[in-house]
Structure formats: structure tokens, C-alpha cells
Amino acid sequence: MTMTDQPDTRHPAGDAETRRDCFHVVVLGGGATGALMAAHLLRQSDRVAVTLVEGTYRPGRGIAYSTTDPDHLLNTRADMMTAYPDDPLHFFRWLKARPEGSGMTEQSFVSRCTYGDYLTDQLRDSAGACGDRLRHVQGICERLDDSGRGVVARMADGATIAADLAILATGHAVPRPDPRGLTTGAWEGVDGIDPDGTVVIVGTGLSMVDQVLSLSRAGHRGQIVTVSRRGLLPRPHVPGRNPFPVDAADVPFGAPMSVVTRWARDLARRARAEGKNWRDAIDNIRPHAIALWKAAPLAERARFLRHAVAWWDVHRHRIPPRSAALIDRAVASGQLIHRRGAFLRAEAGEAGSDRAIIRPHGQDATTAIDAARIIDCRGIRNDPERHATPLVAGLLADGKARVDVLRVGLEVTGDCHLIDRDGHPSDRILAIGPVSRAAFWEITAIPDIRVQVAAVAARIAARADAQAAPNPETASKVSASQAPARQA
Ligand SMILES: Cc1cc2nc3c(=O)[nH]c(=O)nc-3n(C[C@H](O)[C@H](O)[C@H](O)COP(=O)(O)OP(=O)(O)OC[C@H]3O[C@@H](n4cnc5c(N)ncnc54)[C@H](O)[C@@H]3O)c2cc1C
């Protein structure tokens, strides 16, 4: 897996002054969310121009789809992964038209790098169809200012991008690299590890599975030890799905979390009793998840995060059967050992090794494991303030944004407008995808993100169409300091 794919240069640079007739939107963050946003905006209105700003990866990739390991599969079947809610089999048709699609069915689990290709293609197709209305700027945005009539995105190299509206699509809060170099991150590669050395993986979620698959592909022979507080592992998908509709009228919106979890367990039991599967129940609760979160009082949301989220995650984010089989084989062979306990810290060990200090579950004493590599797969972090990038830190410091009480995301309105320190929604800054988790919670996977993005795009398109005279000062304009080589 690479962390830094080559920048995509296929998206032609727009002429800085070309689209004065357009409403100019700068999308900050070119992962899956930002790419979907750009594609939907360009599809929905020919009066919108988009500048997509991405600092690290090729557009459309982000942390999920920048992997190059073909064993890193989507955890969602092909027929669930369309970019467009109004065209459910769009991704599947795209897939079938390519060599990778040979032998694939709607139920297949495709590699995530193939899905990244799909998203990149959506951008390229939009760019092709819309002429000069899409521009990709490669670089880090460090600040977002109000210009009085619009916004100004200030880039790390001093360039500025003026626009009518900014959309934060900057993704999850992720941990910074370990400054001591004792641990590597969940989305880094496994190269350079002694193939006979012990590897400690902290966390047992989906990125642990990725790392075990990559180690296996690399021919790793040494022990792999995972450590997690609860010892919960993602459940596997099984072949087939059964209809198990969950009517909104039967969902206990606003009820205490204990009632909601009991209801969910009852549904799973009912599914089994009808000869179906608990997975059918979970998959049919999922379309109601955002409404359940919205309806839950604050104390119940906090209770969910404290007690139920780990349970929900392992049932809801399932792994493909092929990945599950490989994990099972590694456990059966004794190579992979799951240990329940708390990872306390990493220390420098002897002879260049690292040492993981853990406290096994139910014990007071700590244990040390010497390791060739310690991989921190605890993944996505809560608290966007503690893990803020300069851009988000600046918005918080300026009072343009605030973190929700539960510290899961930036506060936004139901239509994704950023809420400032005093509780006022911004007219010019929106936040979508995982950044908006505080308001929607279940807004991290493509099936949810695409619906949010389509709705936001429709509102912006209506605004652009209604705007009789766009502001000439902000029309798709990049400052003179923007070096042409940085625009792709
Ligand atoms: C490992 C993994 C596997 C997943 N598998 C699936 C799956 O199978 N099915 C599914 O539906 N969902 C899956 N998801 C969930 C999902 O698709 C992601 O959560 C989604 O990709 C979120 O995309 P994003 O663009 O919001 O965030 P990110 O992927 O984090 O992208 C944000 C982008 O913004 C850029 N950025 C941030 N700040 C700045 C800045 N200041 N200036 C410039 N650029 C900036 C970053 O470089 C990054 O590229 C998976 C997620 C992960 C992590």
C-alpha cells in the first residue's frame, strides 16, 4: 500500500479567468467525499465551477482508496457502491466494462484500488463533460478566510483560491505519525519488516485485517499479535442476502439506547427465526441509522458511543468472506494471535527492535512484547480539535467552527452548513462526509455519503442557477502566486 500515489495530471487546469459566469465552489479535500461532491456538482448544474484541492493523494482516493494492495477489498458488495443514488448499478456497469469485472457479480467484493479508479473516472468524465469548470489543485489548504463576498482558501505555499463557497471534505481525524518512529500507522505499507519477526497490531478493526492481508501477501512468516481492549473482531459477510424490510414506523426513534439495542437484537432474533440472518436485520436497520442518531437525545448518543458503538461497528462493517477465510487460516495455524488487553505504550527494545507494553485484560501486571514492527490500527480518532489539521485548527481558533459536545465532529446544520462558535450557520462554508459526523453519525461509507452529497449538490445548483450576477471577483480565480505546475 502506498501513502502517496502520484498526483493525477489528467484533469486539465482551468484558465484562472475563464468561468466568471459560474458560481465557484472550492472543495477542500479530494478523497472519496470531495470527488463525489465535485462530480455531483458538475452533473447537477452547468452554472457551477469547482476547484478540488487535495494535498496528499490522487483525487478520489483518500485514505480508503489509495491502497495498491489488491487484497484490500471493499467491505461492501459491488451493487452498493454506485456514486449516484439515482443509478444504483452505475458502479457495477463500469466494473463489467473493464477487465477486472470479468467473473464479477453484483454480489462481489471488489478491490479498493479498483474502486479508487472508478471515483477518479467519475471526476475525469465530469471534467470531460464540463470543459473548464473543474480544476484540481494539488496542495494543502492551511486557512479559510472570509473575503466579505465569498471565501479565500490559503494554500501552504502562499497561493490563494477565491470562491463563492467552500466545502470541507477533509475526512476523518487521523492520528499523526509517531514522532519517535516506534509505531507505524494503519494506512502505511508493511515493507521492510523482518519476515520472521513478531508484528504487534494495536486494534482489531478493518485496518488490522488490511495489515494481516498485506503481511500475508508479503510472505511474512513471523508471529502476528493483535491487542485490543474488547477483543471484538469484524464479523464476516456470508453469501446471499434476504429481504428483511424494517418499516420506519417500527423504529424506536428517540427512545433510550437500551430500548434501541434491545429492538435491534430482537430484529436479529426474528430474522434468524424466519430462516434469515442477523446480517439481514443489521443491513435493514442501517438506512434508519442517521434518523436514529438525529432523534437520539444527547445523553443517549453519549451512551451509544460509550457502550454500543463497538458492537454496532463489528456487525455493521463486515469483512468479505475471502478476507475472513485468510484471517481464520492465520489463527488456525497459530501465526495470528488475538490478545485482549490495553496497549499502554511503545518503547525502544533491544537490538533495534520495538517493544509493546500491554496490560492483559483482567490483570494488573503489564507484559512486554518485543516486535519487529508495532502497527497502530486504532485508526480514526474522535476529537477533531485534538487531531486538527492547521485548516481545521484555524477555523476553530477563528470561531468559524465548533466541535460538538461529544467531540465526534464539527457541528453542522441538517443541510451541512458549518456552525460557528456562537451557533450561527455559515452561508459560505459547508462540511460533508465524516467531518459532519456529529450531526449524522452514519456518514462514513459511500452509500450514505453519496446521498448527502447529492442533496448538497442540488441545493448549491439551485443557488447557482438563482444567482443572477455571480461575483466577478471570485469567479474560478486562482491568485497569481499559484504556480501553473501545481494545477492538474
Ligand atoms: C480502510 C478503509 C476502508 C473502507 N472501505 C469501505 C467500503 O468498502 N465501502 C464503503 O462504503 N466505505 C468504505 N470506507 C469508508 C469510506 O469510503 C471513507 O470513510 C470515505 O472514503 C471518506 O472519504 P473522505 O474523502 O471524506 O475522507 P478521506 O479519505 O480521509 O479523504 C480526505 C482527503 O482530504 C485531504 N485533505 C485533508 N485536509 C486537507 C487540506 N487541508 N488541504 C488539502 N487536502 C486535504 C486528504 O489528503 C484526503 O485525501 C472505508 C474507509 C477506510 C478508511
Ligand as a Chemical Component Dictionary entry (heavy atoms), coordinates in Angstrom:
data_LIG
# 
_chem_comp.id                   LIG 
_chem_comp.type                 NON-POLYMER 
_chem_comp.pdbx_formal_charge   0 
_chem_comp.three_letter_code    LIG 
# 
loop_
_chem_comp_atom.comp_id 
_chem_comp_atom.atom_id 
_chem_comp_atom.alt_atom_id 
_chem_comp_atom.type_symbol 
_chem_comp_atom.charge 
_chem_comp_atom.model_Cartn_x 
_chem_comp_atom.model_Cartn_y 
_chem_comp_atom.model_Cartn_z 
_chem_comp_atom.pdbx_ordinal 
LIG C1  C1  C 0 -9.602  1.460  5.112 1  
LIG C2  C2  C 0 -10.996 1.873  4.758 2  
LIG C3  C3  C 0 -11.816 1.034  4.021 3  
LIG C4  C4  C 0 -13.117 1.422  3.684 4  
LIG N1  N1  N 0 -13.897 0.596  2.954 5  
LIG C5  C5  C 0 -15.144 0.996  2.592 6  
LIG C6  C6  C 0 -16.005 0.171  1.804 7  
LIG O1  O1  O 0 -15.652 -0.949 1.466 8  
LIG N2  N2  N 0 -17.228 0.637  1.467 9  
LIG C7  C7  C 0 -17.648 1.877  1.855 10 
LIG O2  O2  O 0 -18.763 2.252  1.517 11 
LIG N3  N3  N 0 -16.875 2.661  2.614 12 
LIG C8  C8  C 0 -15.645 2.250  2.984 13 
LIG N4  N4  N 0 -14.854 3.052  3.750 14 
LIG C9  C9  C 0 -15.397 4.318  4.206 15 
LIG C10 C10 C 0 -15.297 5.403  3.241 16 
LIG O3  O3  O 0 -15.392 5.205  1.915 17 
LIG C11 C11 C 0 -14.454 6.545  3.706 18 
LIG O4  O4  O 0 -14.749 6.882  5.001 19 
LIG C12 C12 C 0 -14.556 7.679  2.736 20 
LIG O5  O5  O 0 -13.591 7.355  1.816 21 
LIG C13 C13 C 0 -14.395 9.037  3.341 22 
LIG O6  O6  O 0 -13.766 9.843  2.385 23 
LIG P1  P1  P 0 -13.318 11.301 2.674 24 
LIG O7  O7  O 0 -12.943 11.858 1.372 25 
LIG O8  O8  O 0 -14.370 12.013 3.442 26 
LIG O9  O9  O 0 -12.098 11.180 3.668 27 
LIG P2  P2  P 0 -10.576 10.802 3.403 28 
LIG O10 O10 O 0 -10.460 9.524  2.696 29 
LIG O11 O11 O 0 -9.895  10.942 4.716 30 
LIG O12 O12 O 0 -10.082 11.940 2.436 31 
LIG C14 C14 C 0 -9.914  13.257 2.844 32 
LIG C15 C15 C 0 -8.928  13.887 1.896 33 
LIG O13 O13 O 0 -8.785  15.258 2.214 34 
LIG C16 C16 C 0 -7.428  15.613 2.055 35 
LIG N5  N5  N 0 -7.210  16.772 2.913 36 
LIG C17 C17 C 0 -7.492  16.873 4.222 37 
LIG N6  N6  N 0 -7.199  18.107 4.661 38 
LIG C18 C18 C 0 -6.722  18.788 3.591 39 
LIG C19 C19 C 0 -6.244  20.116 3.420 40 
LIG N7  N7  N 0 -6.201  20.979 4.433 41 
LIG N8  N8  N 0 -5.819  20.503 2.188 42 
LIG C20 C20 C 0 -5.845  19.628 1.145 43 
LIG N9  N9  N 0 -6.301  18.357 1.266 44 
LIG C21 C21 C 0 -6.732  17.945 2.472 45 
LIG C22 C22 C 0 -6.653  14.379 2.478 46 
LIG O14 O14 O 0 -5.368  14.352 1.886 47 
LIG C23 C23 C 0 -7.547  13.252 1.980 48 
LIG O15 O15 O 0 -7.198  12.801 0.709 49 
LIG C24 C24 C 0 -13.573 2.670  4.107 50 
LIG C25 C25 C 0 -12.746 3.505  4.867 51 
LIG C26 C26 C 0 -11.472 3.122  5.183 52 
LIG C27 C27 C 0 -10.599 4.047  5.983 53 
# 
loop_
_chem_comp_bond.comp_id 
_chem_comp_bond.atom_id_1 
_chem_comp_bond.atom_id_2 
_chem_comp_bond.value_order 
_chem_comp_bond.pdbx_ordinal 
LIG C1  C2  SING 1  
LIG C2  C3  SING 2  
LIG C2  C26 DOUB 3  
LIG C3  C4  DOUB 4  
LIG C4  N1  SING 5  
LIG C4  C24 SING 6  
LIG N1  C5  DOUB 7  
LIG C5  C6  SING 8  
LIG C5  C8  SING 9  
LIG C6  O1  DOUB 10 
LIG C6  N2  SING 11 
LIG N2  C7  SING 12 
LIG C7  O2  DOUB 13 
LIG C7  N3  SING 14 
LIG N3  C8  DOUB 15 
LIG C8  N4  SING 16 
LIG N4  C9  SING 17 
LIG N4  C24 SING 18 
LIG C9  C10 SING 19 
LIG C10 O3  SING 20 
LIG C10 C11 SING 21 
LIG C11 O4  SING 22 
LIG C11 C12 SING 23 
LIG C12 O5  SING 24 
LIG C12 C13 SING 25 
LIG C13 O6  SING 26 
LIG O6  P1  SING 27 
LIG P1  O7  DOUB 28 
LIG P1  O8  SING 29 
LIG P1  O9  SING 30 
LIG O9  P2  SING 31 
LIG P2  O10 DOUB 32 
LIG P2  O11 SING 33 
LIG P2  O12 SING 34 
LIG O12 C14 SING 35 
LIG C14 C15 SING 36 
LIG C15 O13 SING 37 
LIG C15 C23 SING 38 
LIG O13 C16 SING 39 
LIG C16 N5  SING 40 
LIG C16 C22 SING 41 
LIG N5  C17 SING 42 
LIG N5  C21 SING 43 
LIG C17 N6  DOUB 44 
LIG N6  C18 SING 45 
LIG C18 C19 SING 46 
LIG C18 C21 DOUB 47 
LIG C19 N7  SING 48 
LIG C19 N8  DOUB 49 
LIG N8  C20 SING 50 
LIG C20 N9  DOUB 51 
LIG N9  C21 SING 52 
LIG C22 O14 SING 53 
LIG C22 C23 SING 54 
LIG C23 O15 SING 55 
LIG C24 C25 DOUB 56 
LIG C25 C26 SING 57 
LIG C26 C27 SING 58 
# 
